[in-house]
Amino acid sequence: MSAALNLTEILSSLQDEITVDGAISTEHRSFYTSFRAQLDAHPGAFMAPDIQRLMEVARTEMAGEITDEEFELFSKAVLSKISTKELLEIETKEQEEKRSAAKVAEMVRVAEEEARAKVEEEYRLKAEAEAREKAAAVVVEEPTPVDIDSLLEEKAQSAAEEAKATVEQAAKEAEAAAHKAEEETRAQLRKDEHDKALAEIEAAKVAAQEETARIKAETAAQIQEAKEATERATAEAAARTAEEAARRQAEQELEDAKRQAEQELEDAKRQAEQELEDAKRQAEQELVAAQEAAQQAQAEIEREEASRKQAQAELDEARRLAKAELEDAKRQAEAELEQAKREAEIERLKLEALTTPEPEPEIDDSGGKLVPDLPPLQDASSLPPPVVEESNNMARILIAVGLVVVVVGLAAVFLL
């Protein structure tokens, strides 16, 4: 996932870059204000592509202008906290956009040059046609086959009328000359004038025929030229119409593709924003669930810790009580053992007194006094047998020792 910057990091980086000697220029302040407005209006996280796009929008909407070098420095300063890989991706994207823009500009330039060349060619052809029309002094329209036949008939009739007028004029002149020759030279002269008139009439007929043929040929050539010009004009008009239709269709397709691309981009943007929002909500829900689970686990741990502490306290109390009871039992057993030992010692002494002969009194060297003997037994037969008494004392001692051992063992097992 790409790294995101917060608003403070973005604005502080830009402010550090545009501040020079503690002051900010008017253009830089305008760019900062416009960029801040774009950031405030932007929803979601500030990713590197979003920051770059918002800076470009801020540059277009700011009051005043900044140079490309300044804009590049501002961009690098803001994006300085993003990884080198993301910066390389942004630079690659910018280079591709610049190459695409240059390619589009080149295509537009070529299209403009082609359109300009076509317009110049059309104007050149139109000028040549107008020059030919002026030279021929004939207004060329788009004739139909009926118009062409009428024009041919009209030209032929005009030529015939001109030839007829020429012949009639020549005949009149010949008749006048014949009358004059007849009057002046009479028969020979009349004959010569008549032959001459006939020759002139024949020459006039030939000239009229030649003129009629020339007029017909010129008329046919003009009609053919007009027809060809009409066909060329029709073809050029059809080509221009087709070209214009193709251009309009291409422009419409380009506009449709542009709108579709913008719509797809907008849909993709909305979808990405929705997915980001869904992911954010899901992450928040998972975080809340994790926090609740952690709280429950912490509460369970605390309950278990409290139970453990209570059990430990109870165990410590039981150990203390057992230890106290053990100490009491031990002291009691030791006391009983001491008591049994004392009683056994007394019995032993008694037994020794009964079985040992009475010694002679001895003089105590230390004090110079005699130690009196024990008084004699008055009724020795009434005493219990010493052996039996000693056996009872030994049994009591053994029982006390066994009791102590059992208590110590039970206490040790309980403490473990």
C-alpha positions, 0 to 999 in steps of 0.5 A: 500500500502506498504511504499517506501523509497528513495535512500537517506534514504536507503544509509544513513541507510546502511552507518550509520550501516557499519561505525565503528569509522569513518571507513568502512572495505573493505568488507563493502565498497564492499557490499555498492558499489555493493548495490549502483549499484543495486539501480541505476539499479532498475526501479520504487520505492524502496519497502521493498521486492525489497530492500531485493532482491537487497541486496541479489543480491549485496551480491552475486556479491560483492568482498569478503564476509560478514557474515550472522549476518552482512547481517542481521544487514545491512538489519534491518538497511536499513528496519528500517523505514518500519512498523513492519508488513512489516518486519514480512512479510519479515521474514516470507517469508525468513523463508519459503524460508529457509524451502523450500531450506532445503526441496529441499536440503533434497530431493536432499540428499535422491535422491543422497543416493538412486542413490548411493545405486542403483549404489552400488547394480549394481556394487555388482551384476556385481561383483557377476556375474563376480565372477560366470563367473570366477568360471565357466570359461565360458564366458556368453553372451546373448544366443538365443534359437538357440545358446542354442540348438547348445550348447546342441548338441555340448556338447552331441557330445563331450560327445559321442566322449569322451565315444567312445574314452574311449570304443575304448581305453578299447577295445584295451587294452582288446584285447591286454590283451586277446592276451597276456593271450591267449598266456600265459595261452592259453584257460582258461586264454584267457577265463578269460581275455576275461571275464575281458575284457568284464567286463572292456568294460561294465564298460567303457560303464557305465562310459562313459554313466555316464560321458555323463549324468553328462556332459549333466546335467552340460551343461544344468545347466550352460545353465539355469544359463546363461539364468537366468543371461541373463534374470536378466541382461536384466531385470536390464538393462530395469529397469535401462533404465526405471529409467534413462528415468524416472529420465531424464523425471523428471529432464526435467519436473523440468527444464520445471516447473522451466523455466515456473515459472521463465517466469510466475514470469517475466511476473507477474513482468512486468505486475506489473511494467506496472500496477504501471506505468499506475497507476502512469501516471493516478495519474499524469494525475489526479493530473494535472487535479486537479491542473488545476481545482484548478487553474480554481477554484482559478481564478473563486474565484479571479474573483468573489472576484474582482466582489464582491469587485467592487460591494462592492466599488460601494455599498460603493460609492452609500451609501456614495453618498446617505449619502451625499445627505441625509446629504445635504437634511437634512441640507437643510430641517433643514435650510428651517425648521429654515427659516420657524421657523424664518419667523413664529416667525416674523409673530407671533411677527407681529401678537402679535404687532397688537393684543396687546395694546401698553404698558406703557414705563417702566424704566429700572432699570439696565441702567436707560434708557427708552426703546422706544416703537415700532412705530405705524402702519401707514396703518394697513388695508393694511397688510394681515390677520395674520391668513392666513399668520400663516396658510401658514407658518405652511403648509410650516413647515409641508411640510418641515418636511414631506420632511425630513422624506421621504428623511431619510426613502428612505436613510435608505431603500437604505442603508439597 
